[in-house]
Amino acid sequence: MDIHLDQIQNMIYLIRGQKVILDSDLAKLYGVETRRLNEQVRRNLDRFPEDFMFQLTSEEYELLKSQFATSKAGRGGKQKQPLVFTENGVAMLSSVLKSKQAVQVNIAIMRVFTKLRSFLLLEKENTKRIDSIERGTNELFKIVFERLDNLEEKLPCLDGDRKKIGIKC
């Protein structure tokens, strides 16, 4: 199976402030049915604490469904709210699913999470640099305007009834 990192990256959602992957997306990547993946997880629940895996609330699921096309309930669609797995949960799946494909998929997913983390760090670094430049620019403009004010005070007052040069409006 050829796994594209972009394909995996598109399967990662931000829910409850955590980056997660749906059980159905993981099952697709692993080449198993979603219910089989969930069976293995439920048999090993002690390996999946809340910060590794959790079930979506119906509100969260409805919001998520608006982001991708799903079939209607009662017509072959999902009957339960899906499970979602954090990066740690995906890593733990490798101890539950032991096929060669599962190992390769886990490696690819870990690479995507690492890539996302590095992008986040780069974004924070760029934000700091921009803030620093902005502060410096504000200071510079403050000095320029203060000096202009000082110059204006030092200029001799001009006679108010003098003839102005330019186009009359």
C-alpha positions as CSV (number, residue, x, y, z in Angstrom):
1,M,0.0,0.0,0.0
2,D,1.4,3.4,-1.0
3,I,0.7,5.9,1.7
4,H,0.9,9.6,0.9
5,L,1.6,11.9,3.8
6,D,-0.7,14.6,2.4
7,Q,-3.5,12.0,2.4
8,I,-2.9,11.4,6.2
9,Q,-2.6,15.1,6.9
10,N,-6.1,15.6,5.5
11,M,-7.4,13.1,7.9
12,I,-6.3,15.0,11.0
13,Y,-8.9,17.2,12.7
14,L,-8.6,19.5,15.7
15,I,-11.1,18.4,18.4
16,R,-11.1,19.5,22.0
17,G,-7.8,21.2,21.3
18,Q,-6.1,18.0,20.2
19,K,-5.1,16.8,16.8
20,V,-7.0,13.5,16.2
21,I,-7.8,10.9,13.5
22,L,-11.2,9.2,13.1
23,D,-11.5,5.5,13.7
24,S,-12.9,5.0,10.2
25,D,-9.9,6.9,8.6
26,L,-7.5,4.7,10.5
27,A,-9.3,1.6,9.6
28,K,-9.1,2.6,5.9
29,L,-5.4,3.2,6.2
30,Y,-4.8,-0.1,8.1
31,G,-7.0,-2.0,5.6
32,V,-9.5,-3.3,8.1
33,E,-13.1,-2.7,8.9
34,T,-13.8,0.1,11.4
35,R,-15.7,-2.3,13.7
36,R,-12.7,-4.7,13.7
37,L,-10.4,-1.8,14.7
38,N,-12.8,-0.7,17.4
39,E,-13.1,-4.3,18.7
40,Q,-9.3,-4.5,19.1
41,V,-9.3,-1.2,20.9
42,R,-12.2,-2.2,23.2
43,R,-10.4,-5.5,24.1
44,N,-7.4,-3.4,25.2
45,L,-9.1,-0.3,26.7
46,D,-6.5,-0.1,29.5
47,R,-4.0,1.0,26.8
48,F,-6.2,3.9,25.6
49,P,-6.8,6.5,28.3
50,E,-8.8,9.6,27.5
51,D,-5.8,11.5,26.2
52,F,-5.1,8.7,23.7
53,M,-8.6,8.1,22.5
54,F,-12.1,9.3,23.1
55,Q,-15.6,9.1,21.6
56,L,-17.1,12.1,20.0
57,T,-20.2,13.7,21.4
58,S,-23.1,13.9,19.0
59,E,-22.5,17.7,18.7
60,E,-18.9,17.2,17.9
61,Y,-19.8,14.5,15.3
62,E,-22.4,16.8,13.7
63,L,-19.8,19.6,13.4
64,L,-17.3,17.2,12.0
65,K,-19.8,15.7,9.5
66,S,-20.3,19.1,8.0
67,Q,-16.6,19.0,7.0
68,F,-16.9,15.8,5.0
69,A,-19.7,13.9,3.2
70,T,-21.3,11.1,5.2
71,S,-24.3,8.9,4.5
72,K,-27.5,9.5,6.4
73,A,-28.2,7.6,9.7
74,G,-30.3,4.5,9.1
75,R,-29.0,4.0,5.6
76,G,-25.7,2.2,6.2
77,G,-24.0,5.2,7.8
78,K,-22.4,5.3,11.2
79,Q,-24.8,4.3,14.0
80,K,-22.5,5.4,16.9
81,Q,-20.3,8.4,17.4
82,P,-16.9,7.6,16.2
83,L,-13.8,7.1,18.3
84,V,-10.9,9.5,17.6
85,F,-7.2,8.8,18.3
86,T,-4.6,11.3,19.3
87,E,-1.0,10.9,18.3
88,N,-0.3,8.8,21.4
89,G,-3.4,6.7,20.7
90,V,-2.2,6.1,17.1
91,A,1.2,5.0,18.5
92,M,-0.6,2.7,20.9
93,L,-2.5,1.1,18.1
94,S,0.7,-0.4,16.9
95,S,0.7,-2.6,20.0
96,V,-2.9,-3.7,19.3
97,L,-2.7,-4.1,15.5
98,K,0.4,-6.1,14.5
99,S,0.2,-6.5,10.8
100,K,3.0,-5.3,8.5
101,Q,0.6,-2.8,7.0
102,A,-0.3,-1.4,10.5
103,V,3.4,-0.9,11.3
104,Q,3.9,1.0,8.0
105,V,0.8,3.1,8.5
106,N,1.9,4.0,12.0
107,I,5.3,5.1,10.8
108,A,3.7,7.3,8.2
109,I,1.2,8.8,10.7
110,M,4.0,9.5,13.2
111,R,5.9,11.4,10.5
112,V,2.9,13.5,9.7
113,F,2.4,14.4,13.4
114,T,6.1,15.3,13.6
115,K,5.8,17.4,10.5
116,L,2.8,19.3,11.9
117,R,4.6,19.9,15.2
118,S,7.6,21.4,13.4
119,F,5.2,23.6,11.4
120,L,3.7,24.8,14.6
121,L,7.1,25.6,16.1
122,L,8.1,27.5,12.9
123,E,4.8,29.4,13.0
124,K,5.4,30.4,16.7
125,E,9.0,31.5,15.8
126,N,7.7,33.6,12.9
127,T,5.0,35.2,15.1
128,K,7.7,36.2,17.6
129,R,9.9,37.7,14.9
130,I,6.9,39.6,13.4
131,D,6.0,40.9,16.8
132,S,9.6,42.0,17.4
133,I,9.7,43.8,14.0
134,E,6.3,45.5,14.8
135,R,7.5,46.7,18.2
136,G,10.7,48.1,16.6
137,T,8.7,49.8,13.8
138,N,6.3,51.4,16.4
139,E,9.2,52.7,18.4
140,L,10.8,54.2,15.3
141,F,7.6,55.9,14.2
142,K,7.1,57.3,17.7
143,I,10.6,58.8,17.6
144,V,10.0,60.3,14.1
145,F,6.7,61.9,15.1
146,E,8.3,63.3,18.3
147,R,11.1,64.9,16.3
148,L,8.6,66.3,13.7
149,D,6.6,67.8,16.7
150,N,9.9,69.3,18.0
151,L,10.7,70.8,14.6
152,E,7.3,72.3,14.2
153,E,7.7,74.0,17.6
154,K,11.1,75.5,16.5
155,L,9.9,76.8,13.2
156,P,9.3,80.6,13.1
157,C,5.7,81.6,13.0
158,L,4.7,82.8,9.6
159,D,2.5,85.8,9.0
160,G,-1.2,84.7,8.7
161,D,-2.1,87.2,5.9
162,R,0.8,86.3,3.6
163,K,0.0,85.1,0.0
164,K,-0.2,81.4,-0.4
165,I,1.5,79.6,-3.3
166,G,-0.4,76.9,-5.2
167,I,-3.7,76.3,-6.9
168,K,-6.8,77.8,-5.4
169,C,-9.7,75.4,-4.9
